[in-house]
């Protein structure tokens, strides 16, 4: 994404969309650009938990969306690019093994998020990638 993306109509529109719409957008964009973004703190990726204590790792389709959460929620974190192959072959299988879910395209303005298993997210990404072949 280019500088100034935060002021683009796409950015402004997507942060106001429903959690479901942001999820669908994320799957398509991650498959298309072959990368995702998350946040790192020290040596590991950040996680968030729900009221029951279930862990989830937040993932965004573009760095700028992740940076918005740094400004508002995780100020000591750094953005981290994740190549699609690494996401599919290493990270999501590890999260699945640990029982950690994925929270996709969290925005500070909306507490509603799509929280899916790592396996479901991987399957959605694989399906979307197959549409590009």
N, CA, C and O atoms as a GROMACS GRO file, in nm:
protein
  532
    1UNK      N    1   0.085  -0.118   0.000
    1UNK     CA    2   0.000   0.000   0.000
    1UNK      C    3   0.089   0.124   0.000
    1UNK      O    4   0.201   0.122   0.051
    2UNK      N    5   0.038   0.226  -0.057
    2UNK     CA    6   0.116   0.349  -0.068
    2UNK      C    7   0.097   0.438   0.053
    2UNK      O    8   0.003   0.422   0.132
    3UNK      N    9   0.189   0.534   0.065
    3UNK     CA   10   0.175   0.635   0.171
    3UNK      C   11   0.044   0.707   0.149
    3UNK      O   12   0.002   0.730   0.036
    4UNK      N   13  -0.019   0.743   0.257
    4UNK     CA   14  -0.146   0.813   0.245
    4UNK      C   15  -0.266   0.721   0.235
    4UNK      O   16  -0.379   0.767   0.222
    5UNK      N   17  -0.241   0.589   0.242
    5UNK     CA   18  -0.352   0.493   0.233
    5UNK      C   19  -0.455   0.519   0.343
    5UNK      O   20  -0.575   0.500   0.323
    6UNK      N   21  -0.407   0.564   0.460
    6UNK     CA   22  -0.498   0.590   0.572
    6UNK      C   23  -0.602   0.695   0.537
    6UNK      O   24  -0.710   0.696   0.597
    7UNK      N   25  -0.572   0.783   0.443
    7UNK     CA   26  -0.669   0.886   0.405
    7UNK      C   27  -0.747   0.848   0.278
    7UNK      O   28  -0.828   0.927   0.230
    8UNK      N   29  -0.723   0.729   0.226
    8UNK     CA   30  -0.791   0.687   0.104
    8UNK      C   31  -0.937   0.649   0.133
    8UNK      O   32  -0.970   0.612   0.245
    9UNK      N   33  -1.022   0.658   0.032
    9UNK     CA   34  -1.161   0.616   0.050
    9UNK      C   35  -1.173   0.469   0.092
    9UNK      O   36  -1.261   0.434   0.171
   10UNK      N   37  -1.086   0.383   0.038
   10UNK     CA   38  -1.091   0.240   0.074
   10UNK      C   39  -1.066   0.221   0.223
   10UNK      O   40  -1.140   0.149   0.290
   11UNK      N   41  -0.964   0.285   0.275
   11UNK     CA   42  -0.931   0.272   0.417
   11UNK      C   43  -1.046   0.322   0.503
   11UNK      O   44  -1.092   0.254   0.594
   12UNK      N   45  -1.092   0.442   0.473
   12UNK     CA   46  -1.200   0.502   0.551
   12UNK      C   47  -1.328   0.419   0.546
   12UNK      O   48  -1.398   0.406   0.646
   13UNK      N   49  -1.357   0.362   0.430
   13UNK     CA   50  -1.478   0.281   0.416
   13UNK      C   51  -1.466   0.149   0.492
   13UNK      O   52  -1.560   0.108   0.560
   14UNK      N   53  -1.351   0.083   0.480
   14UNK     CA   54  -1.338  -0.051   0.538
   14UNK      C   55  -1.339  -0.049   0.691
   14UNK      O   56  -1.391  -0.142   0.752
   15UNK      N   57  -1.284   0.053   0.754
   15UNK     CA   58  -1.283   0.053   0.900
   15UNK      C   59  -1.423   0.076   0.957
   15UNK      O   60  -1.446   0.057   1.076
   16UNK      N   61  -1.516   0.117   0.870
   16UNK     CA   62  -1.655   0.138   0.914
   16UNK      C   63  -1.747   0.022   0.879
   16UNK      O   64  -1.863   0.022   0.918
   17UNK      N   65  -1.697  -0.076   0.806
   17UNK     CA   66  -1.779  -0.189   0.762
   17UNK      C   67  -1.800  -0.287   0.878
   17UNK      O   68  -1.732  -0.278   0.980
   18UNK      N   69  -1.893  -0.378   0.859
   18UNK     CA   70  -1.921  -0.479   0.961
   18UNK      C   71  -1.802  -0.574   0.974
   18UNK      O   72  -1.719  -0.582   0.884
   19UNK      N   73  -1.796  -0.644   1.085
   19UNK     CA   74  -1.688  -0.740   1.108
   19UNK      C   75  -1.688  -0.847   0.998
   19UNK      O   76  -1.582  -0.887   0.951
   20UNK      N   77  -1.806  -0.892   0.958
   20UNK     CA   78  -1.816  -0.994   0.853
   20UNK      C   79  -1.761  -0.940   0.720
   20UNK      O   80  -1.685  -1.009   0.652
   21UNK      N   81  -1.799  -0.818   0.685
   21UNK     CA   82  -1.748  -0.758   0.561
   21UNK      C   83  -1.596  -0.741   0.567
   21UNK      O   84  -1.527  -0.764   0.467
   22UNK      N   85  -1.544  -0.703   0.682
   22UNK     CA   86  -1.399  -0.688   0.696
   22UNK      C   87  -1.329  -0.823   0.684
   22UNK      O   88  -1.219  -0.832   0.629
   23UNK      N   89  -1.393  -0.928   0.733
   23UNK     CA   90  -1.336  -1.063   0.722
   23UNK      C   91  -1.326  -1.104   0.574
   23UNK      O   92  -1.220  -1.147   0.528
   24UNK      N   93  -1.435  -1.090   0.503
   24UNK     CA   94  -1.437  -1.128   0.361
   24UNK      C   95  -1.332  -1.047   0.283
   24UNK      O   96  -1.258  -1.103   0.203
   25UNK      N   97  -1.328  -0.919   0.306
   25UNK     CA   98  -1.229  -0.831   0.244
   25UNK      C   99  -1.087  -0.879   0.275
   25UNK      O  100  -1.002  -0.885   0.186
   26UNK      N  101  -1.062  -0.913   0.400
   26UNK     CA  102  -0.928  -0.956   0.443
   26UNK      C  103  -0.885  -1.082   0.372
   26UNK      O  104  -0.772  -1.090   0.324
   27UNK      N  105  -0.972  -1.181   0.366
   27UNK     CA  106  -0.937  -1.306   0.299
   27UNK      C  107  -0.901  -1.279   0.154
   27UNK      O  108  -0.801  -1.331   0.104
   28UNK      N  109  -0.981  -1.199   0.087
   28UNK     CA  110  -0.953  -1.167  -0.054
   28UNK      C  111  -0.821  -1.091  -0.070
   28UNK      O  112  -0.741  -1.124  -0.157
   29UNK      N  113  -0.800  -0.991   0.012
   29UNK     CA  114  -0.679  -0.909   0.001
   29UNK      C  115  -0.553  -0.986   0.039
   29UNK      O  116  -0.450  -0.971  -0.027
   30UNK      N  117  -0.560  -1.067   0.142
   30UNK     CA  118  -0.443  -1.147   0.183
   30UNK      C  119  -0.406  -1.244   0.072
   30UNK      O  120  -0.288  -1.261   0.040
   31UNK      N  121  -0.507  -1.309   0.012
   31UNK     CA  122  -0.480  -1.402  -0.098
   31UNK      C  123  -0.422  -1.327  -0.218
   31UNK      O  124  -0.329  -1.376  -0.283
   32UNK      N  125  -0.477  -1.212  -0.248
   32UNK     CA  126  -0.434  -1.134  -0.364
   32UNK      C  127  -0.292  -1.078  -0.348
   32UNK      O  128  -0.211  -1.089  -0.439
   33UNK      N  129  -0.264  -1.020  -0.234
   33UNK     CA  130  -0.133  -0.957  -0.209
   33UNK      C  131  -0.030  -1.057  -0.155
   33UNK      O  132   0.089  -1.025  -0.148
   34UNK      N  133  -0.075  -1.177  -0.117
   34UNK     CA  134   0.011  -1.284  -0.066
   34UNK      C  135   0.087  -1.245   0.059
   34UNK      O  136   0.202  -1.284   0.080
   35UNK      N  137   0.020  -1.165   0.144
   35UNK     CA  138   0.078  -1.130   0.273
   35UNK      C  139  -0.032  -1.086   0.368
   35UNK      O  140  -0.139  -1.041   0.327
   36UNK      N  141  -0.002  -1.100   0.496
   36UNK     CA  142  -0.090  -1.052   0.602
   36UNK      C  143  -0.002  -0.975   0.700
   36UNK      O  144   0.120  -0.975   0.689
   37UNK      N  145  -0.068  -0.911   0.796
   37UNK     CA  146   0.005  -0.832   0.896
   37UNK      C  147  -0.046  -0.865   1.034
   37UNK      O  148  -0.165  -0.890   1.054
   38UNK      N  149   0.044  -0.864   1.129
   38UNK     CA  150   0.006  -0.879   1.269
   38UNK      C  151   0.095  -0.787   1.351
   38UNK      O  152   0.168  -0.703   1.297
   39UNK      N  153   0.088  -0.804   1.482
   39UNK     CA  154   0.166  -0.720   1.572
   39UNK      C  155   0.258  -0.806   1.656
   39UNK      O  156   0.219  -0.913   1.704
   40UNK      N  157   0.380  -0.760   1.675
   40UNK     CA  158   0.477  -0.830   1.759
   40UNK      C  159   0.510  -0.743   1.879
   40UNK      O  160   0.519  -0.620   1.871
   41UNK      N  161   0.528  -0.812   1.989
   41UNK     CA  162   0.574  -0.748   2.112
   41UNK      C  163   0.689  -0.834   2.162
   41UNK      O  164   0.670  -0.952   2.191
   42UNK      N  165   0.807  -0.776   2.172
   42UNK     CA  166   0.929  -0.850   2.208
   42UNK      C  167   0.951  -0.961   2.106
   42UNK      O  168   0.969  -0.933   1.988
   43UNK      N  169   0.949  -1.088   2.151
   43UNK     CA  170   0.981  -1.198   2.060
   43UNK      C  171   0.861  -1.269   2.002
   43UNK      O  172   0.878  -1.361   1.922
   44UNK      N  173   0.739  -1.229   2.039
   44UNK     CA  174   0.624  -1.304   1.991
   44UNK      C  175   0.512  -1.215   1.939
   44UNK      O  176   0.511  -1.094   1.961
   45UNK      N  177   0.420  -1.279   1.872
   45UNK     CA  178   0.302  -1.209   1.824
   45UNK      C  179   0.209  -1.180   1.941
   45UNK      O  180   0.204  -1.256   2.037
   46UNK      N  181   0.136  -1.070   1.932
   46UNK     CA  182   0.040  -1.037   2.036
   46UNK      C  183  -0.082  -1.128   2.023
   46UNK      O  184  -0.114  -1.177   1.915
   47UNK      N  185  -0.148  -1.149   2.134
   47UNK     CA  186  -0.275  -1.220   2.135
   47UNK      C  187  -0.375  -1.138   2.214
   47UNK      O  188  -0.338  -1.051   2.293
   48UNK      N  189  -0.498  -1.168   2.193
   48UNK     CA  190  -0.606  -1.106   2.268
   48UNK      C  191  -0.693  -1.219   2.322
   48UNK      O  192  -0.689  -1.330   2.269
   49UNK      N  193  -0.770  -1.193   2.424
   49UNK     CA  194  -0.855  -1.300   2.477
   49UNK      C  195  -0.997  -1.250   2.494
   49UNK      O  196  -1.022  -1.131   2.515
   50UNK      N  197  -1.091  -1.344   2.484
   50UNK     CA  198  -1.231  -1.309   2.506
   50UNK      C  199  -1.264  -1.324   2.654
   50UNK      O  200  -1.175  -1.349   2.736
   51UNK      N  201  -1.390  -1.308   2.689
   51UNK     CA  202  -1.433  -1.313   2.829
   51UNK      C  203  -1.404  -1.448   2.895
   51UNK      O  204  -1.386  -1.456   3.017
   52UNK      N  205  -1.400  -1.554   2.814
   52UNK     CA  206  -1.373  -1.688   2.867
   52UNK      C  207  -1.224  -1.720   2.871
   52UNK      O  208  -1.185  -1.829   2.914
   53UNK      N  209  -1.141  -1.627   2.826
   53UNK     CA  210  -0.997  -1.649   2.829
   53UNK      C  211  -0.941  -1.720   2.707
   53UNK      O  212  -0.825  -1.760   2.707
   54UNK      N  213  -1.022  -1.737   2.602
   54UNK     CA  214  -0.976  -1.801   2.479
   54UNK      C  215  -0.886  -1.705   2.401
   54UNK      O  216  -0.924  -1.591   2.374
   55UNK      N  217  -0.768  -1.752   2.366
   55UNK     CA  218  -0.670  -1.668   2.297
   55UNK      C  219  -0.694  -1.661   2.147
   55UNK      O  220  -0.737  -1.758   2.084
   56UNK      N  221  -0.667  -1.546   2.091
   56UNK     CA  222  -0.674  -1.524   1.947
   56UNK      C  223  -0.559  -1.434   1.906
   56UNK      O  224  -0.516  -1.346   1.981
   57UNK      N  225  -0.510  -1.458   1.786
   57UNK     CA  226  -0.406  -1.373   1.729
   57UNK      C  227  -0.470  -1.281   1.626
   57UNK      O  228  -0.537  -1.329   1.535
   58UNK      N  229  -0.451  -1.150   1.639
   58UNK     CA  230  -0.509  -1.058   1.540
   58UNK      C  231  -0.428  -1.054   1.411
   58UNK      O  232  -0.305  -1.055   1.412
   59UNK      N  233  -0.501  -1.051   1.299
   59UNK     CA  234  -0.440  -1.045   1.167
   59UNK      C  235  -0.515  -0.940   1.084
   59UNK      O  236  -0.638  -0.930   1.091
   60UNK      N  237  -0.439  -0.864   1.006
   60UNK     CA  238  -0.496  -0.763   0.918
   60UNK      C  239  -0.446  -0.785   0.776
   60UNK      O  240  -0.342  -0.848   0.756
   61UNK      N  241  -0.520  -0.734   0.676
   61UNK     CA  242  -0.476  -0.749   0.537
   61UNK      C  243  -0.366  -0.651   0.496
   61UNK      O  244  -0.289  -0.679   0.404
   62UNK      N  245  -0.359  -0.536   0.564
   62UNK     CA  246  -0.258  -0.436   0.530
   62UNK      C  247  -0.199  -0.375   0.657
   62UNK      O  248  -0.264  -0.368   0.761
   63UNK      N  249  -0.075  -0.333   0.644
   63UNK     CA  250  -0.002  -0.274   0.756
   63UNK      C  251  -0.076  -0.156   0.818
   63UNK      O  252  -0.079  -0.142   0.940
   64UNK      N  253  -0.136  -0.072   0.734
   64UNK     CA  254  -0.200   0.049   0.784
   64UNK      C  255  -0.314   0.020   0.880
   64UNK      O  256  -0.336   0.094   0.976
   65UNK      N  257  -0.387  -0.087   0.856
   65UNK     CA  258  -0.496  -0.124   0.948
   65UNK      C  259  -0.439  -0.169   1.082
   65UNK      O  260  -0.492  -0.134   1.187
   66UNK      N  261  -0.332  -0.247   1.077
   66UNK     CA  262  -0.267  -0.292   1.201
   66UNK      C  263  -0.211  -0.172   1.277
   66UNK      O  264  -0.219  -0.166   1.400
   67UNK      N  265  -0.155  -0.077   1.205
   67UNK     CA  266  -0.098   0.042   1.269
   67UNK      C  267  -0.204   0.123   1.342
   67UNK      O  268  -0.176   0.186   1.444
   68UNK      N  269  -0.325   0.122   1.291
   68UNK     CA  270  -0.434   0.194   1.358
   68UNK      C  271  -0.457   0.136   1.497
   68UNK      O  272  -0.487   0.210   1.590
   69UNK      N  273  -0.445   0.005   1.511
   69UNK     CA  274  -0.462  -0.057   1.643
   69UNK      C  275  -0.342  -0.032   1.733
   69UNK      O  276  -0.357  -0.028   1.855
   70UNK      N  277  -0.224  -0.016   1.675
   70UNK     CA  278  -0.107   0.021   1.756
   70UNK      C  279  -0.133   0.156   1.821
   70UNK      O  280  -0.108   0.174   1.940
   71UNK      N  281  -0.181   0.249   1.743
   71UNK     CA  282  -0.208   0.384   1.794
   71UNK      C  283  -0.309   0.382   1.907
   71UNK      O  284  -0.298   0.458   2.003
   72UNK      N  285  -0.408   0.294   1.895
   72UNK     CA  286  -0.519   0.297   1.989
   72UNK      C  287  -0.511   0.193   2.101
   72UNK      O  288  -0.561   0.218   2.211
   73UNK      N  289  -0.448   0.078   2.076
   73UNK     CA  290  -0.454  -0.029   2.176
   73UNK      C  291  -0.320  -0.088   2.217
   73UNK      O  292  -0.298  -0.116   2.334
   74UNK      N  293  -0.231  -0.106   2.121
   74UNK     CA  294  -0.106  -0.178   2.146
   74UNK      C  295   0.013  -0.089   2.115
   74UNK      O  296   0.090  -0.119   2.024
   75UNK      N  297   0.028   0.018   2.188
   75UNK     CA  298   0.127   0.120   2.152
   75UNK      C  299   0.271   0.074   2.159
   75UNK      O  300   0.357   0.136   2.097
   76UNK      N  301   0.302  -0.032   2.232
   76UNK     CA  302   0.440  -0.080   2.242
   76UNK      C  303   0.475  -0.188   2.140
   76UNK      O  304   0.582  -0.247   2.146
   77UNK      N  305   0.385  -0.213   2.046
   77UNK     CA  306   0.405  -0.319   1.948
   77UNK      C  307   0.460  -0.265   1.816
   77UNK      O  308   0.459  -0.145   1.791
   78UNK      N  309   0.507  -0.358   1.736
   78UNK     CA  310   0.554  -0.328   1.600
   78UNK      C  311   0.473  -0.412   1.502
   78UNK      O  312   0.433  -0.524   1.533
   79UNK      N  313   0.449  -0.357   1.384
   79UNK     CA  314   0.382  -0.436   1.281
   79UNK      C  315   0.478  -0.541   1.227
   79UNK      O  316   0.600  -0.519   1.223
   80UNK      N  317   0.423  -0.654   1.186
   80UNK     CA  318   0.504  -0.762   1.132
   80UNK      C  319   0.435  -0.820   1.009
   80UNK      O  320   0.322  -0.868   1.017
   81UNK      N  321   0.505  -0.815   0.895
   81UNK     CA  322   0.452  -0.875   0.773
   81UNK      C  323   0.467  -1.026   0.782
   81UNK      O  324   0.567  -1.078   0.831
   82UNK      N  325   0.365  -1.097   0.733
   82UNK     CA  326   0.367  -1.243   0.730
   82UNK      C  327   0.339  -1.285   0.585
   82UNK      O  328   0.229  -1.261   0.534
   83UNK      N  329   0.436  -1.346   0.521
   83UNK     CA  330   0.415  -1.393   0.384
   83UNK      C  331   0.310  -1.504   0.383
   83UNK      O  332   0.300  -1.581   0.478
   84UNK      N  333   0.233  -1.511   0.278
   84UNK     CA  334   0.123  -1.606   0.270
   84UNK      C  335   0.170  -1.750   0.293
   84UNK      O  336   0.105  -1.824   0.366
   85UNK      N  337   0.281  -1.789   0.233
   85UNK     CA  338   0.331  -1.926   0.252
   85UNK      C  339   0.362  -1.954   0.399
   85UNK      O  340   0.331  -2.061   0.450
   86UNK      N  341   0.422  -1.859   0.466
   86UNK     CA  342   0.452  -1.874   0.609
   86UNK      C  343   0.324  -1.883   0.690
   86UNK      O  344   0.313  -1.964   0.782
   87UNK      N  345   0.227  -1.801   0.655
   87UNK     CA  346   0.098  -1.802   0.724
   87UNK      C  347   0.031  -1.938   0.709
   87UNK      O  348  -0.015  -1.996   0.808
   88UNK      N  349   0.025  -1.989   0.587
   88UNK     CA  350  -0.045  -2.115   0.560
   88UNK      C  351   0.031  -2.238   0.608
   88UNK      O  352  -0.029  -2.331   0.661
   89UNK      N  353   0.163  -2.238   0.591
   89UNK     CA  354   0.242  -2.358   0.619
   89UNK      C  355   0.297  -2.367   0.761
   89UNK      O  356   0.326  -2.477   0.809
   90UNK      N  357   0.311  -2.254   0.828
   90UNK     CA  358   0.372  -2.255   0.961
   90UNK      C  359   0.283  -2.195   1.070
   90UNK      O  360   0.248  -2.262   1.167
   91UNK      N  361   0.247  -2.069   1.051
   91UNK     CA  362   0.180  -1.997   1.158
   91UNK      C  363   0.042  -2.053   1.190
   91UNK      O  364   0.013  -2.083   1.306
   92UNK      N  365  -0.044  -2.068   1.090
   92UNK     CA  366  -0.179  -2.118   1.118
   92UNK      C  367  -0.178  -2.262   1.172
   92UNK      O  368  -0.254  -2.291   1.264
   93UNK      N  369  -0.095  -2.352   1.118
   93UNK     CA  370  -0.089  -2.485   1.181
   93UNK      C  371  -0.042  -2.480   1.327
   93UNK      O  372  -0.093  -2.556   1.410
   94UNK      N  373   0.054  -2.393   1.358
   94UNK     CA  374   0.099  -2.379   1.497
   94UNK      C  375  -0.013  -2.326   1.585
   94UNK      O  376  -0.033  -2.375   1.696
   95UNK      N  377  -0.086  -2.224   1.537
   95UNK     CA  378  -0.198  -2.171   1.615
   95UNK      C  379  -0.304  -2.278   1.637
   95UNK      O  380  -0.360  -2.288   1.746
   96UNK      N  381  -0.331  -2.357   1.535
   96UNK     CA  382  -0.429  -2.464   1.546
   96UNK      C  383  -0.388  -2.565   1.652
   96UNK      O  384  -0.469  -2.608   1.734
   97UNK      N  385  -0.262  -2.602   1.649
   97UNK     CA  386  -0.209  -2.698   1.747
   97UNK      C  387  -0.220  -2.644   1.890
   97UNK      O  388  -0.245  -2.720   1.983
   98UNK      N  389  -0.202  -2.513   1.906
   98UNK     CA  390  -0.210  -2.451   2.038
   98UNK      C  391  -0.354  -2.420   2.081
   98UNK      O  392  -0.378  -2.385   2.196
   99UNK      N  393  -0.448  -2.432   1.987
   99UNK     CA  394  -0.586  -2.398   2.017
   99UNK      C  395  -0.612  -2.248   2.016
   99UNK      O  396  -0.711  -2.201   2.073
  100UNK      N  397  -0.523  -2.173   1.952
  100UNK     CA  398  -0.539  -2.028   1.942
  100UNK      C  399  -0.615  -1.995   1.814
  100UNK      O  400  -0.582  -2.045   1.707
  101UNK      N  401  -0.716  -1.911   1.827
  101UNK     CA  402  -0.796  -1.869   1.713
  101UNK      C  403  -0.734  -1.748   1.645
  101UNK      O  404  -0.628  -1.699   1.686
  102UNK      N  405  -0.801  -1.700   1.543
  102UNK     CA  406  -0.757  -1.582   1.470
  102UNK      C  407  -0.868  -1.478   1.476
  102UNK      O  408  -0.985  -1.509   1.451
  103UNK      N  409  -0.832  -1.355   1.509
  103UNK     CA  410  -0.924  -1.242   1.502
  103UNK      C  411  -0.882  -1.163   1.379
  103UNK      O  412  -0.768  -1.118   1.369
  104UNK      N  413  -0.975  -1.147   1.286
  104UNK     CA  414  -0.941  -1.088   1.157
  104UNK      C  415  -0.993  -0.945   1.147
  104UNK      O  416  -1.111  -0.918   1.165
  105UNK      N  417  -0.900  -0.853   1.117
  105UNK     CA  418  -0.929  -0.713   1.089
  105UNK      C  419  -1.004  -0.645   1.204
  105UNK      O  420  -1.113  -0.591   1.187
  106UNK      N  421  -0.943  -0.650   1.320
  106UNK     CA  422  -0.995  -0.579   1.437
  106UNK      C  423  -0.975  -0.430   1.416
  106UNK      O  424  -0.871  -0.387   1.366
  107UNK      N  425  -1.076  -0.352   1.453
  107UNK     CA  426  -1.064  -0.206   1.448
  107UNK      C  427  -1.104  -0.149   1.583
  107UNK      O  428  -1.197  -0.199   1.646
  108UNK      N  429  -1.037  -0.045   1.627
  108UNK     CA  430  -1.067   0.013   1.759
  108UNK      C  431  -1.210   0.066   1.770
  108UNK      O  432  -1.267   0.067   1.879
  109UNK      N  433  -1.266   0.111   1.659
  109UNK     CA  434  -1.398   0.172   1.661
  109UNK      C  435  -1.512   0.073   1.679
  109UNK      O  436  -1.624   0.113   1.711
  110UNK      N  437  -1.485  -0.057   1.660
  110UNK     CA  438  -1.592  -0.157   1.661
  110UNK      C  439  -1.549  -0.277   1.745
  110UNK      O  440  -1.453  -0.346   1.708
  111UNK      N  441  -1.617  -0.304   1.856
  111UNK     CA  442  -1.580  -0.419   1.938
  111UNK      C  443  -1.616  -0.553   1.873
  111UNK      O  444  -1.568  -0.658   1.917
  112UNK      N  445  -1.700  -0.551   1.771
  112UNK     CA  446  -1.741  -0.673   1.702
  112UNK      C  447  -1.628  -0.720   1.611
  112UNK      O  448  -1.576  -0.642   1.530
  113UNK      N  449  -1.590  -0.846   1.624
  113UNK     CA  450  -1.484  -0.904   1.540
  113UNK      C  451  -1.525  -1.043   1.495
  113UNK      O  452  -1.610  -1.107   1.557
  114UNK      N  453  -1.465  -1.088   1.387
  114UNK     CA  454  -1.481  -1.227   1.345
  114UNK      C  455  -1.365  -1.303   1.406
  114UNK      O  456  -1.248  -1.273   1.381
  115UNK      N  457  -1.400  -1.403   1.487
  115UNK     CA  458  -1.302  -1.489   1.553
  115UNK      C  459  -1.323  -1.629   1.498
  115UNK      O  460  -1.429  -1.688   1.518
  116UNK      N  461  -1.224  -1.682   1.430
  116UNK     CA  462  -1.236  -1.814   1.367
  116UNK      C  463  -1.119  -1.901   1.409
  116UNK      O  464  -1.015  -1.853   1.454
  117UNK      N  465  -1.138  -2.031   1.393
  117UNK     CA  466  -1.028  -2.122   1.420
  117UNK      C  467  -0.920  -2.100   1.314
  117UNK      O  468  -0.948  -2.055   1.203
  118UNK      N  469  -0.799  -2.132   1.350
  118UNK     CA  470  -0.688  -2.120   1.255
  118UNK      C  471  -0.713  -2.209   1.133
  118UNK      O  472  -0.678  -2.172   1.021
  119UNK      N  473  -0.773  -2.326   1.155
  119UNK     CA  474  -0.803  -2.417   1.044
  119UNK      C  475  -0.906  -2.357   0.948
  119UNK      O  476  -0.890  -2.365   0.827
  120UNK      N  477  -1.011  -2.296   1.003
  120UNK     CA  478  -1.112  -2.234   0.917
  120UNK      C  479  -1.053  -2.118   0.837
  120UNK      O  480  -1.082  -2.103   0.718
  121UNK      N  481  -0.972  -2.038   0.902
  121UNK     CA  482  -0.910  -1.926   0.832
  121UNK      C  483  -0.819  -1.978   0.721
  121UNK      O  484  -0.820  -1.925   0.610
  122UNK      N  485  -0.742  -2.080   0.751
  122UNK     CA  486  -0.654  -2.139   0.650
  122UNK      C  487  -0.735  -2.191   0.532
  122UNK      O  488  -0.699  -2.167   0.416
  123UNK      N  489  -0.844  -2.261   0.560
  123UNK     CA  490  -0.928  -2.315   0.452
  123UNK      C  491  -0.989  -2.203   0.368
  123UNK      O  492  -0.997  -2.215   0.246
  124UNK      N  493  -1.033  -2.096   0.433
  124UNK     CA  494  -1.088  -1.981   0.358
  124UNK      C  495  -0.981  -1.920   0.268
  124UNK      O  496  -1.009  -1.885   0.153
  125UNK      N  497  -0.860  -1.906   0.320
  125UNK     CA  498  -0.750  -1.851   0.239
  125UNK      C  499  -0.715  -1.943   0.123
  125UNK      O  500  -0.694  -1.897   0.010
  126UNK      N  501  -0.708  -2.074   0.149
  126UNK     CA  502  -0.676  -2.168   0.042
  126UNK      C  503  -0.782  -2.165  -0.068
  126UNK      O  504  -0.749  -2.170  -0.186
  127UNK      N  505  -0.908  -2.157  -0.028
  127UNK     CA  506  -1.015  -2.148  -0.127
  127UNK      C  507  -0.998  -2.021  -0.211
  127UNK      O  508  -1.005  -2.026  -0.334
  128UNK      N  509  -0.977  -1.910  -0.145
  128UNK     CA  510  -0.962  -1.783  -0.218
  128UNK      C  511  -0.840  -1.788  -0.310
  128UNK      O  512  -0.846  -1.738  -0.422
  129UNK      N  513  -0.730  -1.846  -0.263
  129UNK     CA  514  -0.611  -1.859  -0.348
  129UNK      C  515  -0.641  -1.943  -0.472
  129UNK      O  516  -0.588  -1.916  -0.580
  130UNK      N  517  -0.723  -2.045  -0.457
  130UNK     CA  518  -0.757  -2.131  -0.571
  130UNK      C  519  -0.834  -2.055  -0.679
  130UNK      O  520  -0.835  -2.095  -0.795
  131UNK      N  521  -0.899  -1.946  -0.642
  131UNK     CA  522  -0.973  -1.864  -0.738
  131UNK      C  523  -0.879  -1.784  -0.828
  131UNK      O  524  -0.921  -1.732  -0.932
  132UNK      N  525  -0.754  -1.772  -0.787
  132UNK     CA  526  -0.656  -1.695  -0.864
  132UNK      C  527  -0.577  -1.782  -0.962
  132UNK      O  528  -0.500  -1.730  -1.043
  133UNK      N  529  -0.595  -1.912  -0.953
  133UNK     CA  530  -0.516  -2.002  -1.038
  133UNK      C  531  -0.573  -2.012  -1.178
  133UNK      O  532  -0.518  -2.084  -1.262
   0.00000   0.00000   0.00000
